[in-house]
Amino acid sequence: MLYNNLKIAFRSLWRKKTFSLLNILGLAIGVAASLLIFSVIRNEMSYDNYHEKKDRIFRVTTTIKSKSNGEVVTREPNVPNALPEAFRNDFPQFEQIASCWFIGQAQFYVPGKEEKRFKEYQGLAWADPGLFEMFDFTWLEGNGKELKNPNTVVITESVAKAFFGGHEEAIGKTIQLYSFRIPLKVVGVFKDLPGNTDLRLRICPSIITARKREPGLFSDWSGLNDHGLYVMLKEGVAPETMIKQFPAFVKKYYKEEQREPHNYSTLGLQSIENMHLDKNFRVPAGSAISIRELWSIGLIGIFLLLVACINFINLATAQSISRAKEIGVRKVLGSNRTQLVRQFLNETAVITFFSLVLGVMIAVAAIRPLGQLIGRELTFNHPSVIVFLLAIGVVVTLLAGFYPAVVLSGFNPVAAIKSKISTRTIGGISLRRGLVVVQFVIAQLLVIGTLVVVQQMKYFREKPMGFDKESTVLINLPSDSALATRYDYLKNRLASVKGVENVSLCLEGPSNNWGWQSDFYFDNSAEKQTFLATRMYGDSSYLETFQIGLVAGRKPFRSDTAAEVMVNETMVRKLGLSSPEAILGKTVALSNTGKIPVVGVFRDFNNRTLREEIKPMILFSGNYYEYAALQIRPEQMPATLPEVQKVFTEVYPTYMYDLTYMDERVGDYYKAEAITGLLFEVFAFLAVLISCLGLYGLVSFMAVQKTKEVGVRKVLGASVQNIVYLFSKEFTVLIGIAFLISAPLGYYFMQGWLEDFHYHINLGWDVFASAMVLSIGIAWITVGYKAVNAALANPVKSLRAE
């Protein structure tokens, strides 16, 4: 029986090749898109869940709350430097406690006959040996236990290959951390970590090396720096039990000004499994897609499959008339409704099978380009992919095949044989109209979403941030104290290069994705302010170099120490002062500084990303710099940069030249949003494509059904435009109805997405008008092609058609 059903199904599909192809192609695209979306979601949710002890591993977080109302002032994934040792003493419930203090970027020397120099930009962290017992690492040589000794380091396989030619050659060799002139012996080499981890570790010197070098630094309870702490609970210990003990710990160890009733710190535990998707705290990997965006992408995958199923239902019910006599004969010969339903479900299953095969082929071909596009290591090498495909096969077969099967099997045999069955008698017209509306509601929602995301990303790129990012570059400076004495000499040499307008020594550019925030005392107040201020360091040329305007007062006089400071306009407003001039001559004092006079107020600029409002800021001068910032005439940039590199190499012949464009750095802050935008663009295009395939199929069927009608109209004088209008008017109305539904839905969802950003576009009528025009335009092109062909057909042949 099954063999006969399948044979009949194949014959039926082969007889109507065009409609079968459209159904298979539409479903295949939907399957491919949903499979790619599934791989993106699975990848995002798989971060660090491959560790065997993941259920017991947590990151310790710090939340600073306001003394006035208890609201969160800032959230940081870091802890004070002195905290790890106190945790070890006070909490035996932790099986492991391990520091992971990220360095940022650094240069390394590999001694030998030919000295090698390397620059590493990420994955550098002072680490405890317990980190490598807590997490799963695959060791090729040695292990992490030797990190209990000073001047030791473990590295990845790729670093070992770059530095020494291979992991076997690396073990026992020495590398030098140039910035600190520290020799480090390689005691272990581990396999490169997979892409789905937030612990992007590549080179890990022992943290005891840093402790011995700067012992006072590790007794500090005030700063957070980038000192991350990971803990592993003993079996049976609940994280909630530990969190309840943290307030007493804070009261015992933290300074008085870090506890209530001041702005106060609270500690928390963040599961390693949730770390990647928790937007409250930063992650080392950076561009994580939020939970809300993952839900949105998942819904898009469901919508694309739904649109493909709608195509199938539309085309199947549209063709039901042509199969009426077949159904009538089958019923007369004894077939019951259950047998007929099974037969049509078999046909749907055959289409679904071919669609799955084709969809998998498309997805396999597209997964690598998609992964490169969004910066992820996507793969189908997981058992859940097979389960997902089987689920799709079953769901699509039932969803796309059940209604047509019920409709077709319900024909009255006498009426069917006498050709008295029409789409009106079975209600097919109303159903298809409703499904076309649903299709275009989904397509227009995705188009609206795409347009909003694209416009928001354009807004990020083009919005003035209050400083010059287009013509400014940053050059990394050596942090070695002996080389730091030549900073001023370097600055003067660079300033003399033709094309260089200004040069400034600074800790960072004006906008960065991290913030060194501090509480402070203002003027003669005995209490700290209720808000934090962002600390930035730049010399007396900082404002000119980045084209930041001075509102009141003057720039600090040149000094090697922080003798004078400037503040921004937001600071003045937060302090409740009447004008910028009112703050001049007043003092600010931080936890590690005395009273420093305020001598100037500069214009506000976005010192963080555009997701956040402008923060109060204090700009210090003093010898605490990591970059030389250069403002270069844009038209002379190509000729000037080689001269800049030449000067830098002459001043620091042993230090690698490393230049960053300020505008590129700012653009990197929005990687997650850029990924979301790319996904919306790709899948919105696919939704429109699938919808158009369905329209094309319906119009093709209409052209066959209306062959005689078109012939009569042409004989009576109808023009090509009249015939095209005949075919397109109904779909235009349906798309208009879809727009009336999708527009308010699109506004609601995208307005919610935009509210995550402090600075964002305003949703105007142009976004919705563009979506409407685009939808109608594409539909007209799709419908018009087939309609023109029908209109140009010979009316004599049309009138002879049966």
C-alpha positions in Angstrom: 0.0 0.0 0.0 2.8 2.4 1.0 4.6 1.7 -2.3 1.5 2.4 -4.3 0.8 5.6 -2.4 4.3 6.8 -3.0 4.2 5.9 -6.7 1.0 7.8 -7.1 2.4 10.7 -5.2 5.5 10.9 -7.5 3.3 10.7 -10.6 1.1 13.5 -9.3 4.0 15.7 -8.6 5.7 15.0 -11.9 2.5 15.8 -13.8 2.6 19.4 -12.3 6.3 20.1 -12.4 6.1 23.9 -12.1 3.9 23.8 -8.9 6.0 21.0 -7.4 9.2 22.9 -8.1 7.8 26.1 -6.5 6.7 24.1 -3.4 10.0 22.3 -3.1 12.0 25.5 -3.6 10.0 27.5 -1.2 10.1 24.9 1.5 13.8 24.3 0.9 14.6 28.0 1.4 12.5 28.0 4.6 14.2 24.9 5.9 17.7 26.3 5.0 17.0 29.6 6.7 15.5 27.9 9.8 18.5 25.6 10.0 20.9 28.4 9.8 19.0 30.4 12.4 19.0 27.3 14.6 22.8 27.0 14.3 23.2 30.7 15.3 21.0 30.3 18.3 22.6 27.0 19.4 26.0 28.6 19.1 25.1 31.6 21.2 23.5 29.4 23.9 26.4 27.0 23.9 29.0 29.4 25.2 31.1 27.7 28.0 28.5 24.9 28.5 31.1 22.3 27.4 32.9 22.4 30.7 32.3 19.3 32.8 31.8 21.3 36.1 29.9 24.2 34.5 27.0 23.8 37.0 29.3 24.7 39.9 31.4 27.5 38.3 30.5 31.2 38.8 32.0 34.6 38.1 32.0 37.0 41.0 30.4 40.4 40.1 30.3 43.8 41.7 27.3 46.1 41.7 27.6 49.6 43.1 24.3 51.2 44.3 23.4 54.8 45.1 23.2 55.7 48.8 20.2 58.0 48.1 17.8 55.5 46.5 19.5 52.2 46.2 19.5 52.3 42.4 22.3 50.7 40.5 25.1 53.1 39.7 27.2 50.6 37.8 27.7 46.9 37.2 31.1 45.4 36.8 32.3 41.8 36.2 35.4 42.5 38.3 36.5 42.6 42.0 39.0 44.5 44.0 42.6 43.1 43.8 42.6 42.1 47.5 39.3 40.1 47.4 40.5 36.7 46.1 42.8 36.1 49.1 40.1 37.1 51.5 37.7 34.7 49.8 40.1 31.9 50.3 40.4 32.6 54.0 36.6 33.2 54.6 34.8 30.7 52.4 35.8 27.1 52.6 32.6 26.3 50.6 34.5 27.1 47.4 36.4 24.2 46.0 38.4 26.5 43.8 39.0 30.2 43.7 41.0 31.5 40.7 41.9 35.0 39.5 41.9 35.9 35.8 43.3 39.5 35.5 43.1 40.5 31.8 46.1 42.6 30.6 44.6 43.9 27.3 47.3 44.0 24.6 51.0 43.5 25.0 54.2 42.8 23.1 56.4 39.7 23.6 60.0 39.0 22.7 61.3 35.5 22.0 65.0 35.5 22.6 67.3 33.5 20.3 69.8 34.0 17.4 67.1 36.0 15.7 65.1 37.8 18.2 61.4 37.6 17.4 58.8 40.2 18.4 55.0 39.6 18.6 52.0 41.8 19.4 49.0 40.1 21.1 45.7 41.9 21.2 43.5 39.7 23.3 43.5 36.6 25.5 46.3 37.9 27.8 45.6 37.4 31.5 47.5 36.9 34.8 46.0 33.6 36.0 45.9 31.3 39.0 46.7 27.6 38.5 43.2 26.8 39.8 41.7 28.3 36.7 43.0 25.4 34.7 41.6 22.9 37.1 38.2 24.5 37.2 37.7 24.8 33.4 38.4 22.1 30.8 41.6 22.5 28.9 43.3 20.0 26.6 47.0 19.9 27.4 49.5 19.1 24.7 52.5 19.7 26.8 52.8 20.3 30.6 49.9 21.7 32.6 48.7 24.7 34.6 49.8 23.5 38.0 53.2 25.0 37.5 51.6 28.5 37.5 52.0 28.3 41.3 55.6 29.4 40.6 56.6 33.0 39.6 57.8 33.8 36.1 55.9 31.0 34.5 53.4 31.0 31.6 51.1 28.7 29.7 50.2 29.4 26.1 47.9 28.0 23.3 48.9 25.7 20.5 48.7 28.5 17.9 50.9 30.9 20.1 53.4 28.1 20.5 53.5 27.6 16.7 53.9 31.3 16.0 56.6 31.8 18.7 58.5 28.5 18.5 57.3 26.5 15.5 55.3 24.0 17.5 54.2 22.9 21.0 57.0 20.4 21.5 59.6 23.1 20.9 57.9 25.6 23.2 57.9 23.7 26.5 60.8 25.0 28.7 61.5 28.0 26.5 61.4 31.6 27.7 59.4 34.5 26.4 59.6 38.1 27.7 56.6 40.2 28.5 58.1 43.4 27.0 56.0 46.0 28.8 57.3 44.8 32.2 60.6 43.3 31.1 59.5 40.0 32.8 61.0 36.7 31.5 58.5 33.9 31.5 59.2 30.2 31.3 56.7 28.2 29.2 55.4 25.4 31.5 52.3 24.3 29.5 50.7 24.4 26.1 47.0 23.8 25.7 44.8 23.4 22.6 43.2 26.6 21.2 39.9 27.1 22.9 36.7 26.8 20.8 35.0 29.8 19.5 32.0 29.4 21.8 33.8 30.5 24.9 34.1 33.9 26.7 37.4 32.9 28.2 39.5 33.9 25.1 42.8 32.9 26.8 45.9 32.7 24.7 48.8 33.6 27.0 48.5 33.3 30.8 51.5 34.3 33.0 51.2 33.3 36.6 49.5 35.9 38.8 52.0 35.3 41.5 54.5 37.0 39.2 52.4 40.2 39.3 51.9 39.9 43.1 55.7 39.7 43.7 56.3 42.6 41.3 53.5 44.9 42.8 52.6 43.6 46.3 50.9 46.8 47.3 48.5 46.5 44.3 47.1 43.3 45.7 46.1 44.8 49.0 43.9 47.4 47.4 40.1 47.2 48.1 39.1 50.3 46.2 39.7 49.7 42.5 38.2 47.1 40.2 40.5 47.2 37.2 40.0 44.1 35.0 40.5 41.6 37.8 38.0 38.8 37.2 37.4 36.1 39.8 36.0 32.7 39.1 34.9 30.3 41.9 33.7 26.7 41.9 31.3 25.6 44.6 31.7 22.3 46.4 29.2 19.6 45.7 25.8 20.3 47.4 26.5 24.0 48.1 23.8 26.3 46.6 24.9 29.7 45.2 22.1 31.4 47.1 23.6 30.3 50.4 26.9 32.0 49.5 25.2 35.2 48.2 23.5 35.6 51.6 27.0 35.7 53.3 28.4 38.4 51.0 27.0 41.5 52.8 28.8 40.4 56.0 32.0 39.9 54.0 31.7 43.4 52.4 31.2 44.9 55.9 34.2 43.1 57.2 36.7 44.0 54.5 35.6 46.9 52.4 36.5 50.5 53.3 33.9 52.5 55.1 33.1 54.7 52.0 32.4 51.5 50.0 29.6 50.5 52.4 26.3 51.8 53.4 25.2 54.6 54.0 27.6 55.7 51.2 27.5 54.5 47.6 28.0 50.9 48.4 29.2 47.7 46.7 27.3 44.4 46.6 28.8 41.1 45.4 27.0 38.5 43.3 27.6 35.2 41.6 27.0 34.9 37.8 26.7 31.4 36.4 29.3 30.6 33.7 26.5 29.2 31.5 24.6 32.5 31.6 27.6 34.8 31.4 27.5 35.2 27.6 23.9 36.3 27.3 23.7 38.4 30.4 23.8 42.0 29.1 24.1 43.4 32.7 27.8 42.5 32.8 30.4 42.7 30.2 32.1 39.6 28.9 35.6 39.3 27.5 34.4 38.0 24.1 32.4 41.2 23.6 29.7 41.0 20.9 27.1 38.8 22.4 23.6 38.7 21.0 21.0 39.4 23.7 18.3 37.0 24.8 15.6 39.3 23.3 17.4 39.3 19.9 17.8 35.5 20.0 14.1 35.2 20.6 13.5 37.6 17.7 15.8 35.6 15.4 14.1 32.3 16.5 10.7 33.8 15.7 12.0 34.8 12.2 13.0 31.1 11.6 9.5 30.0 12.6 8.0 32.7 10.4 10.0 31.6 7.4 8.9 28.0 7.8 5.3 29.3 8.2 5.5 31.4 5.1 6.8 28.4 3.1 3.9 26.2 4.5 1.5 28.9 3.5 2.8 28.7 0.0 2.2 25.0 -0.1 -1.4 25.3 1.3 -2.2 28.1 -1.2 -0.9 26.2 -4.2 -2.5 22.9 -3.1 -5.9 24.4 -2.5 -5.7 26.4 -5.8 -5.0 23.2 -7.7 -7.8 21.3 -5.9 -10.2 22.0 -8.8 -8.0 20.2 -11.3 -8.0 17.1 -9.0 -11.7 17.1 -8.4 -12.5 14.3 -10.9 -9.6 12.2 -9.6 -11.1 12.4 -6.1 -14.6 11.6 -7.4 -13.4 8.5 -9.2 -11.4 7.3 -6.2 -14.5 7.7 -3.9 -16.7 5.9 -6.4 -14.2 3.0 -6.5 -14.4 2.7 -2.7 -11.7 4.9 -1.2 -12.7 6.4 2.1 -11.7 9.8 3.5 -8.9 8.4 5.7 -7.2 6.7 2.8 -7.5 9.9 0.7 -6.0 12.0 3.6 -3.2 9.5 3.9 -2.5 9.7 0.2 -2.3 13.5 0.2 -0.1 13.5 3.3 2.2 11.1 1.5 2.5 13.6 -1.4 3.3 16.4 1.1 5.8 14.1 2.8 7.6 13.5 -0.5 7.7 17.3 -1.2 9.0 17.8 2.4 11.7 15.2 2.0 13.0 16.7 -1.2 12.8 20.1 0.4 14.7 18.9 3.4 17.5 17.5 1.2 17.7 20.6 -0.9 17.4 22.9 2.2 20.3 21.0 4.0 22.4 21.4 0.8 21.7 25.2 0.7 22.4 25.5 4.5 25.7 23.6 4.2 26.8 25.9 1.4 25.8 29.0 3.3 26.9 28.3 6.8 30.6 29.2 6.4 29.8 32.6 4.6 27.2 33.4 7.2 29.6 32.5 10.0 32.3 34.8 8.5 29.7 37.5 8.0 28.7 37.6 11.7 32.0 36.6 13.2 31.0 33.2 14.6 32.2 29.6 14.2 29.0 28.0 13.1 28.7 24.3 12.5 26.1 21.5 12.0 28.3 19.0 13.8 25.9 18.3 16.6 23.2 15.6 17.3 20.6 18.3 17.9 20.7 19.2 14.2 19.3 15.8 13.3 16.5 16.1 15.9 15.8 19.5 14.6 15.5 18.3 11.0 13.3 15.4 11.9 11.0 17.8 13.9 10.9 20.1 10.9 9.9 17.2 8.6 7.1 16.1 10.8 5.8 19.6 11.6 5.9 20.8 8.0 4.3 17.7 6.6 1.4 18.0 9.1 1.1 21.8 8.9 1.4 22.1 5.1 -0.4 18.9 4.2 -3.2 18.4 6.6 -5.6 21.2 5.5 -5.3 20.5 1.7 -5.7 16.8 2.4 -8.9 17.5 4.4 -10.2 19.8 1.7 -9.4 17.5 -1.2 -10.7 14.3 0.5 -14.0 16.1 1.3 -15.3 16.6 -2.2 -18.8 15.3 -3.1 -18.0 12.5 -5.7 -21.1 13.2 -7.9 -20.4 17.0 -8.0 -16.7 16.3 -8.6 -17.3 14.0 -11.6 -19.8 16.4 -13.0 -17.2 19.2 -12.7 -19.4 21.3 -10.4 -16.6 21.8 -7.8 -15.1 25.3 -7.7 -12.9 27.3 -5.4 -16.0 29.2 -4.2 -17.8 26.0 -3.3 -14.9 24.8 -1.1 -14.1 28.2 0.4 -10.6 28.2 -1.1 -10.6 31.8 -2.2 -11.1 33.2 1.3 -8.5 30.9 2.8 -5.9 31.8 0.2 -6.6 35.5 0.6 -6.1 35.2 4.4 -2.9 33.2 4.0 -1.5 35.7 1.5 -2.2 38.5 4.0 -0.4 36.5 6.8 2.6 35.9 4.4 3.0 39.6 3.7 2.4 40.6 7.3 5.4 38.5 8.2 7.5 39.7 5.2 6.6 43.4 5.9 7.4 43.0 9.7 10.9 41.7 8.7 11.4 44.5 6.2 10.4 47.1 8.8 12.7 45.6 11.3 15.6 45.5 8.8 15.0 49.1 7.8 15.0 50.2 11.5 18.2 48.3 12.3 20.0 49.6 9.2 19.0 53.2 10.0 20.1 52.8 13.6 23.5 51.5 12.6 23.8 54.4 10.1 22.9 56.7 12.9 25.6 55.2 15.1 28.2 55.8 12.3 27.1 59.3 11.4 26.0 60.9 14.7 28.5 63.5 15.9 29.9 62.3 19.2 31.4 65.6 20.3 34.9 64.8 19.1 36.8 64.2 15.9 37.0 60.5 15.2 37.5 60.7 11.4 41.0 62.1 11.2 42.4 60.8 14.5 44.7 57.8 15.0 46.1 56.2 18.1 49.6 54.7 18.5 50.3 52.3 21.3 53.1 53.4 23.6 55.5 51.2 25.5 54.6 51.0 29.2 58.1 50.3 30.4 59.1 53.1 32.8 62.5 53.5 31.2 61.0 54.0 27.8 58.2 56.3 29.2 60.9 59.0 29.7 61.0 59.5 26.0 57.2 60.2 25.6 57.7 64.0 25.3 60.5 63.6 22.8 58.3 61.3 20.7 55.5 63.8 20.9 57.7 66.7 19.7 59.1 64.5 16.8 55.6 63.5 15.7 54.3 67.1 15.9 56.9 68.1 13.4 55.8 65.6 10.7 54.1 67.2 7.8 50.3 66.7 7.9 50.1 66.2 11.6 47.9 68.9 13.2 48.1 68.0 16.8 49.6 65.3 19.1 48.4 64.3 22.6 49.5 61.7 25.1 46.6 60.0 26.7 45.4 56.9 28.5 42.6 56.3 25.9 40.7 58.0 23.2 37.6 60.0 24.2 35.2 57.1 23.6 35.9 53.6 24.8 34.0 50.5 25.7 35.3 50.5 29.3 35.1 53.0 32.0 37.3 53.8 35.0 34.7 55.2 37.3 35.3 56.5 40.8 33.4 58.1 43.6 34.8 61.5 44.8 34.4 64.4 47.2 33.5 67.8 45.8 35.0 71.0 47.2 34.8 71.0 51.0 32.0 68.4 51.3 32.6 65.7 54.0 30.5 63.2 52.1 31.1 61.6 48.7 28.9 62.5 45.9 25.9 60.2 45.1 27.2 59.5 41.5 30.4 58.2 40.0 32.7 60.1 37.7 34.6 58.6 34.8 38.3 59.2 35.0 40.3 60.0 31.9 43.9 60.9 31.4 45.2 63.3 28.7 47.9 65.9 28.5 47.3 69.6 27.7 46.9 68.9 24.0 44.0 66.5 24.5 41.2 68.9 23.7 42.8 70.3 20.5 43.8 66.9 19.2 40.2 65.5 19.4 38.6 68.9 18.6 36.7 69.1 21.9 35.6 72.6 22.7 36.5 74.5 25.9 33.4 76.0 27.6 34.9 77.8 30.5 38.2 78.4 32.2 41.5 77.2 30.8 43.5 74.0 30.1 45.8 72.7 32.9 49.4 73.8 32.9 51.8 71.2 31.8 52.8 68.9 34.6 54.0 65.4 35.3 51.4 64.9 38.0 47.7 65.5 38.3 48.0 69.1 39.6 44.9 70.4 37.9 41.8 68.9 36.3 39.0 69.7 33.8 35.4 68.4 33.9 32.6 68.1 31.4 29.3 70.0 31.3 27.4 67.0 32.6 29.5 67.0 35.8 28.5 70.7 36.3 24.8 69.8 35.9 25.0 66.8 38.1 26.5 68.9 40.9 23.6 71.3 40.6 25.8 74.3 39.7 24.2 77.3 37.9 26.9 77.7 35.2 30.2 76.2 34.1 32.0 79.1 35.6 30.7 78.3 39.0 32.9 75.1 39.3 36.1 76.9 38.5 38.4 77.0 41.5 36.5 74.3 43.3 38.3 71.0 44.1 37.7 67.3 43.6 39.3 64.6 45.6 39.3 60.9 44.8 40.1 58.0 47.0 43.8 58.0 45.9 44.3 61.7 45.4 44.3 64.9 47.5 42.2 67.9 46.6 42.8 68.9 43.0 41.5 72.3 41.6 39.1 72.4 38.6 40.5 74.9 36.1 38.3 74.2 33.1 35.1 72.9 31.7 34.9 71.2 28.3 32.0 70.4 26.1 30.1 67.1 26.5 31.1 64.3 24.3 30.1 60.6 24.2 32.7 59.0 26.4 30.9 55.6 26.2 28.9 54.0 23.4 25.7 55.6 22.2 23.7 53.0 24.1 24.4 55.1 27.2 23.9 58.6 28.2 26.9 60.9 28.7 28.6 60.4 32.0 30.2 63.0 34.4 33.9 63.0 33.6 37.1 64.3 35.1 40.1 64.7 32.8 43.4 64.4 34.5 46.8 65.5 33.2 49.8 63.6 34.4 52.2 60.9 33.3 49.7 58.0 33.0 49.5 57.3 29.3 49.2 54.4 26.9 48.7 56.1 23.5 49.9 59.0 21.4 46.8 60.4 19.6 47.5 62.2 16.3 45.1 64.5 14.4 46.1 64.3 10.8 44.8 66.3 7.8 42.5 63.8 6.0 43.8 64.6 2.5 47.4 64.0 3.7 46.7 60.8 5.7 48.2 58.4 3.1 51.5 60.4 2.8 51.7 61.2 6.6 51.3 57.8 8.1 54.6 56.3 6.7 56.5 59.3 8.1 54.8 58.8 11.5 55.8 55.1 11.5 59.4 56.1 10.6 59.6 58.6 13.5 58.2 56.1 16.0 60.6 53.4 14.9 63.5 55.8 15.3 62.5 56.7 18.8 61.5 53.1 19.9 63.5 50.8 17.6 62.8 47.7 19.8 59.0 48.3 20.2 56.5 47.3 17.5 54.6 50.1 15.8 50.8 49.6 16.4 48.3 52.1 14.9 44.5 52.2 15.4 42.0 54.4 13.6 39.7 56.0 16.0 36.6 55.7 13.8 37.2 51.9 13.4 37.5 51.5 17.2 34.2 53.3 17.7 32.6 51.1 15.1 33.8 48.0 16.9 31.6 48.9 19.9 28.4 48.0 17.9 29.4 44.5 16.7 26.3 42.8 18.3 23.9 45.3 16.7 25.7 44.9 13.4 25.3 41.1 13.6 21.6 41.6 14.4 21.3 43.9 11.4 23.0 41.5 9.0 20.7 38.6 10.2 17.6 40.7 9.7 18.7 41.7 6.2 19.4 38.1 5.1 16.3 36.6 6.5 14.0 39.5 5.5 15.2 39.0 1.9 14.4 35.2 2.2 10.9 35.9 3.6 10.1 38.3 0.7 11.6 35.7 -1.8 9.5 32.9 -0.4 6.4 35.1 -0.5 7.0 36.0 -4.1 7.4 32.4 -5.1 4.0 31.8 -3.6 2.5 34.8 -5.5 4.1 33.5 -8.7 2.6 30.1 -8.2 -0.9 31.6 -7.5 -0.7 33.9 -10.5 0.4 31.1 -12.7 -2.6 29.0 -11.6 -4.9 32.0 -12.1 -3.5 32.5 -15.6 -4.5 28.9 -16.5 -7.9 29.2 -14.8 -8.7 32.5 -16.5 -7.3 31.6 -20.0 -10.8 31.8 -21.7 -11.7 34.9 -19.7 -8.5 36.7 -20.8 -9.2 35.6 -24.5 -12.8 37.0 -24.3 -11.6 40.3 -22.8 -9.0 40.7 -25.5 -11.5 40.1 -28.2 -13.7 42.7 -26.7 -10.9 45.2 -26.7 -9.1 44.9 -23.4 -5.5 46.2 -23.4 -2.4 44.6 -21.9 -2.7 47.1 -19.0 -6.3 46.0 -18.3 -5.3 42.4 -18.2 -2.3 43.1 -15.9 -4.7 45.2 -13.6 -7.1 42.2 -13.5 -4.4 40.0 -12.1 -2.7 42.5 -9.8 -5.6 44.4 -8.2 -6.5 41.7 -5.7 -3.0 41.1 -4.5 -2.4 44.8 -4.1 -5.4 45.1 -1.8 -4.2 42.1 0.2 -0.8 43.6 0.6 -2.4 46.8 1.7 -4.4 44.9 4.4 -1.2 43.2 5.5 0.5 46.6 5.8 -2.3 47.8 8.1 -1.6 44.9 10.4 2.2 44.9 10.2 2.8 48.6 10.6 1.5 48.9 14.2 3.1 45.6 15.1 6.4 46.7 13.6 6.2 50.0 15.4 5.6 48.3 18.8 8.4 45.8 18.5 11.0 48.1 17.0 10.3 50.9 19.4 11.0 48.5 22.2 14.3 47.5 20.6 15.3 51.1 20.1 14.6 51.9 23.8 17.7 49.9 24.7 19.8 52.7 23.3 20.0 56.1 25.0 20.6 57.7 21.6 18.4 56.4 18.8 16.5 57.3 15.7 12.8 58.4 15.8 10.5 56.0 14.0 9.0 58.1 11.2 6.5 57.4 8.5 9.3 57.0 6.0 10.3 53.6 7.4 6.7 52.2 7.0 6.2 53.9 3.6 9.4 52.3 2.4 8.2 48.9 3.6 4.9 49.3 1.8 6.3 50.6 -1.4 8.9 47.8 -1.4 6.3 45.1 -0.8 3.9 46.3 -3.5 6.8 46.9 -6.0 8.1 43.4 -5.6 4.6 41.9 -5.7 3.8 43.8 -8.9 7.1 42.6 -10.5 6.3 39.0 -9.5 2.6 39.2 -10.6 3.3 41.4 -13.6 5.7 39.0 -15.3 3.1 36.2 -15.5 0.2 38.6 -16.1 2.0 40.2 -19.1 2.6 36.8 -20.6 -1.1 35.9 -20.2 -2.1 39.3 -21.7 0.1 38.8 -24.7 -1.2 35.3 -25.5 -3.1 34.8 -28.8 -6.8 35.2 -27.9 -7.7 32.6 -30.5 -5.7 29.9 -28.7 -7.1 31.1 -25.4 -10.7 30.7 -26.6 -9.9 27.1 -27.8 -8.4 26.2 -24.4 -10.2 23.4 -22.4 
